[in-house]
């Protein structure tokens, strides 16, 4: 197996276990994190703070993860389905009421020296918003 494919798989496996130290260990100290339809954060400490923030509002699992890399392993991508529960209201977003959601997502990676230098995450924000705004009334 390609070492970069293995690295990306370990990253997503750590995510699914909520193993934040394990995830952070795979990142370069100066990792670049491009947030979906938002800004850019730099550094492992900022990434750790992001994980801490999002853990409060979201409980997510990535399923059907497909990983690919270029020939040199310096670039990679993963496509997956995000299955989650919106547990607590995130700043600037609609009220959380335990809504569940499932949507396609993807991530792009830059890799060197067996570390992730950059991760850029993408999902359809409008699809997510439509799903969490839908409240089932019994």
Secondary structure, DSSP 8 states (H G I E B T S, - for coil): --HHHHHHHHHHHHHHHT-HHHHHTTEEEEEEEE-TTS-EEESHHHHHHHHHHHHHHEEEEEEEEEEEE-TTSSEEEEEEEEEEEE-S--TTS---SSEEEEEEEEEEEEEETTEEEEEEEEE-HHHHHHHHH-----
